[in-house]
Amino acid sequence: MAAATPLYDTYARAPLRFERGEGVWLIAEDGTRYLDFAAGVAVNSLGHAHPHLVSALKDQAEKVWHLSNLYEIPGQERLGRRLTDASFADKVFFTNSGAEALECAIKTARRYHFAKGQPEKFHIITFEGAFHGRTLATIAAGGQAKYLEGFGPKAPGFYQVPFGDMTALKAAITEETAAILIEPIQGEGGIRTVPKEFLQELRALCDEYGLLLILDEVQSGVGRTGKLFAHEWSGVTPDIMAVAKGIGGGFPLGACLATEEAASGMVAGTHGSTYGGNPLAMAVGNAVLDIVLADDFLPHVRDVALVFRQGLASLADRFPEVIEEIRGEGLLLGIKAKGPSTELLAAIRAEKLLAVPAGENVIRLLPPLVTTAEEAREGLARIERAAEHLTEERRRASA
Ligand SMILES: *Cc1c(COP(=O)(O)O)cnc(C)c1O
């Protein structure tokens, strides 16, 4: 029997079909152009069909697509060296996705204590509202009931405390605690920024109790906040970090970064991945870094972020009936809606602008990092029209 769709019904998809992309634009099958400030949920960091990424992928496609990790892969060594040179880390493991990068981070932390003769230290403390992926371990880490329900017993060893609650956090630390895992800015959770003082306290706490600090920068990393990694704003460095999304610019790529000390338990045979570090992914990852690491790139992200910030703040002032608050850092931005965020999201989409829903009634704006000031202003004008229409509609409805 043929089902209505052969696909799992796991996604509530919008009835939109895109044929191609050009920079910040997505073009639908009927020719309609959408300004893409969803960017594949922070994945298309350099927009669509960036010529440098396209040529890197084509060049590699004509040489070799896949090699087993039984052999040396020069693209991995190059990308790994560039990431460690540009960050706190000494060691890198490549994956295909964010959840896999988190799995590697969790395994690295547990194995560190195991190798130190303390196998009982495997508990990981996380924060309410977190999102770390959809594998069995990462839904346990995220702790959200809606993602855990019906999938058997929650994977053991994950404990959650309220967001920003230092007292609860201290009370949750035991002899069995291995690590603290946190997103510097909660993405799915509603663009909630962790104050830098809180990150600094976490670092001090980890040092005091011999715990590892794991940062999930899958969404906030690779230039999204105007620094290469969001934690750089706090001056604090983690022991382990998960990265994905923007680092591949649209090609499936993730990475787990660690200090040499934190990675010391991950000896030969302890972990692996068939595709992780695949030559095609490495070619694209290196091409992304060619652009993101150029001297003028992050200053550009910060300049455009300011245009957004000021524009959105003014819209929040002008449309208090539909916008409650503006959140976020750099180009990881949130509009907290007044009234159902689904209505504002629909009004924005009617203006041919794509954005992403998040928790706490927030709409995420994750424009490609290459967005120009002019494109930012075009996006703001569309949000303005959407806010105007929604305000009028609501006034009419209540009149
Ligand atoms: C998207 C995301 C993940 C999961 O990444 P996948 O590539 O979907 O597995 C994990 N953590 C954060 C913060 C994310 O935004």
The ligand as an SDF file (V2000), in Angstrom:
LIG
                    3D

 15 15  0  0  0  0  0  0  0  0999 V2000
   21.5930   21.7200   15.5560 C   0  0  0  0  0  0  0  0  0  0  0  0
   22.2160   21.5570   16.8930 C   0  0  0  0  0  0  0  0  0  0  0  0
   22.6810   20.3040   17.3330 C   0  0  0  0  0  0  0  0  0  0  0  0
   22.4750   19.0360   16.5470 C   0  0  0  0  0  0  0  0  0  0  0  0
   23.1210   19.0720   15.3020 O   0  0  0  0  0  0  0  0  0  0  0  0
   22.7200   17.9890   14.1740 P   0  0  0  0  0  0  0  0  0  0  0  0
   23.6710   18.3010   13.0530 O   0  0  0  0  0  0  0  0  0  0  0  0
   21.2850   18.2200   13.8290 O   0  0  0  0  0  0  0  0  0  0  0  0
   22.9460   16.6500   14.7570 O   0  0  0  0  0  0  0  0  0  0  0  0
   23.3090   20.2470   18.5590 C   0  0  0  0  0  0  0  0  0  0  0  0
   23.4780   21.3430   19.3090 N   0  0  0  0  0  0  0  0  0  0  0  0
   23.0520   22.5610   18.9280 C   0  0  0  0  0  0  0  0  0  0  0  0
   23.2820   23.7480   19.8000 C   0  0  0  0  0  0  0  0  0  0  0  0
   22.3940   22.7080   17.7060 C   0  0  0  0  0  0  0  0  0  0  0  0
   21.9500   23.9110   17.3320 O   0  0  0  0  0  0  0  0  0  0  0  0
  1  2  1  0
  2  3  1  0
  2 14  2  0
  3  4  1  0
  3 10  2  0
  4  5  1  0
  5  6  1  0
  6  7  2  0
  6  8  1  0
  6  9  1  0
 10 11  1  0
 11 12  2  0
 12 13  1  0
 12 14  1  0
 14 15  1  0
M  END
$$$$
